[in-house]
Amino acid sequence: MELHQRGMGATNISHQLSIARSIVYKIFEDQKRL
């Protein structure tokens, strides 16, 4: 996720995308597996 790579945290990402923080963490985990 580009925002995370730029140093943005999960809370800020969730606010920017209007999604739950738990979903952001799930995306982070999915990206680690690739």
BELLINBEL-V414623 format. One line per field, one symbol per residue. phi: phi as a letter, one per 30 degrees, with the letter a starting at -180 (. if undefined). A space follows every 50 residues. Layout:
phi->???
This chain:
phi->.dddddjdddddddddchbddddddddedddddd
